[in-house]
Amino acid sequence: MRIAIFGGSFDPPHRGHLAIARAAVERLALDVLWMAPAGTQPLKQDLAMTGYADRMTMVQLAVASQTRIVASEVDRPRSDGAPNYTVDLLRQVRAELNENDELFFLLGADAFLSLRHWHCAADLPFLARFIIAGRPGSSMEDVPAVLPEGIRATRLADQGESQQLVTWKLVNRAGQRSELYFLPDLHEEISATDIRAAISGEESAAGVLAPAVLRYIEERCLYR
């Protein structure tokens, strides 16, 4: 199977998240994509965040009608209270997969640009093949400069004018090889921060949230 993990806060999950997930499923021929809210993100520990249970429920509601996209608790809060490091998540999932299963990790370009600051960053692209979704204001022109030191990246040539998938070949000093895929035409201008601000200010977010998610937010009085 070809399995992808789509991690993040999902606070709340919105139309842009689903557009990214659907594009990844279609263009990489994924069998399943796990939309997995993170328990505690190491680089966001100082930011206020909606509780995990509420975020998980909203993701379940958001993907209820989707094909090959499911909610997953694989990145739930750790029992020891430690941050949820992506390296631990990918190692755990890989250990539980079958030998022939292929693992991918989906994230936005804005998050990818901070990769060098992640825990064990140099190991991550070789534990799962990265899928990077384009975001407004984020450039992927210089992938080698973004990757952790010691990883060499080579962009495949002759991929056509109407590119929906740009592939980079990766190799590290130990000779490990992987691929990185970029979805260049995805530029969803939706921000979860803006959605929370709109809800708290009595503005409508109906156009960017699934109706079931919006109802849940209203019933639970979230973001007020």
RASULDA-V418922 format. One line per field, one symbol per residue. phi: phi as a letter, one per 20 degrees, with the letter a starting at -180 (. if undefined). burial: b if it has 24 or more other C-alpha atoms within 12 Angstrom, else e. A space follows every 10 residues. Layout:
# RASULDA-V418922
phi=???
burial=???
This chain:
# RASULDA-V418922
phi=.ddcddeqfl cefcgfgfff ffffgffdlf fbceecgefc egecfeefbf gggffffffg ffdgdedmcc fcefdfgffe mffeefffff fffgfeefge fddccdbfff fffdgfeffl gfegfdebff ddefcgnddd fcggfefggn ddccefeldn fefdbddded bdfenfcbcc dddfeecfed cfffffffff emeedffddf gffffffffe lfme
burial=ebbbbbbbbb bbbbbbbbbb bbbbbeebeb bbbbbbbbbb beeeeeeebb ebbbbbbbbb bbbeeeebbb bbbbbbbeee eebbbbbbbb eebbeeeeee ebbbbbbbbe bbbebbebee bbbbbbbbbb bbbbbeebbb eebbebbbee bbbbeeeeee eeeebbbbbb bbeeeeebbb bbbbbbbbeb bbeebbeebe eeeebeebbb ebbbebbeee ebbe
